[in-house]
Amino acid sequence: MLDTDASLPAVDNAAASPALLRQRGSNHVGLRQFNERVVLQALRTHGSLAKAEMARVTGLTAQTIGLITARLDEDQLLRREAPVRGRVGQPSVPIGLNPDGAFAIGIKIGRRSADWLLVDFTGHVRERIVLDYAFPDIDVLLPAIRTHLNQLLDGLGPLRSRVVGVGVAAPFQLGGWHRMLGLSDDQADAWTHLDLAAEVQAMTDLPVSFAKDTTAATVAELVQGRGRDLKSFLYLFVDTFVGGGLVLHSHLHRGVNGNAGAVASLPLQTAPAGTAAEATPPPQLISQASLWDLEQRLREHGLDPTAAYDQRALQNPWREHTHEWVASCAQALAQCVVSGTAFLDVDAVVIDGSMSRDVLQRLLDQTRAALSRYNWEGLFSPPRIEPGTLGSDARALGGALLPLHTCFAPDRDVFLKA
């Protein structure tokens, strides 16, 4: 990173200045703020660094690093750690992010549960609130959002002033596929006409961001998971309904409508021949690769369907039905992976979900086995199948990372580039 104004990207940094990185009266305020964000991003990526290492990683001069760390110290965004003594010279002092430097709240609204996460400046979850339900009832859920949001804020005490925003993650169409869930048209229509982000914004003076739930999960994996070592990957998240996202060259790819990676609608076979009136649409990935399918299998045998989301899934009497679902889901995911590889040529496919990690591992193993039975002629090779790292927290965590990124990262478009 050069220390001249010419290196500053053509963006209005001042217009997006965060509350905790105060603007300073200088012709170079935009550049200063950008370089401050570069340093913060380096510490977030590499962990604590001595000033000399910070200069090497960022390309900034030692003098600039000294000025920046002094300003960030003033803003209470950094903390100094125990000196590291070498054989000669003065000991080096690693500098890291101050976990209490800033906070954000992520709210995930799903079809089976809602989550509230309080996330600190290092991206760690400080507090978690979970609300389970059969389906989110608007009249019940909106008051709950307000109650739990205020609960997390009040619990911070004097640190409440360091909360920079709220991120909401939810499906674009929470009422979509409502007949599969046994919902009425009126229930689905109520969600279709609800502006969830606006409703949450009316509850707080903090800025509120909104992202599709699987987009938020992809953001979390990109920033705090496999995105640290994978540059391009297709992300699949197996929840009540399966969904996905796409990362290309370390940037979230949203698509024209912000819906890239919408794998739930992927057909699993070709449409039958005949007139439009006679043809039956082929089944979609959602019908075979979603935990909703496992719920149905358990319910048909008189078992508690919520076991699909926890460790009971691999215990008796649920285990047999879980094994059957995993085999079916793996076949469907393998077809999705082959299709995605043909179109995208990505480094890897990252699979995560709301199930237990043991079930996820079994699903990964069987998906890899299913991929070995495909004809890969014309394609270089099967992509790596990698487990996601965040599990059921991914969507709410991704929501919380959005305001943190907006306030403190140098590239404001990293999640939004189309």
Beta strands, then each sheet from edge to edge (+ up, - down):
strand 1: 78-80
strand 2: 95-97
strand 3: 103-109
strand 4: 113-120
strand 5: 125-132
strand 6: 163-170
strand 7: 208-212
strand 8: 233-238
strand 9: 243-248
strand 10: 251-252
strand 11: 348-353
strand 12: 384-387
sheet 1: 1+ 2-
sheet 2: 5+ 4- 3+ 6+ 7+
sheet 3: 10+ 9- 8+ 11+ 12+
end
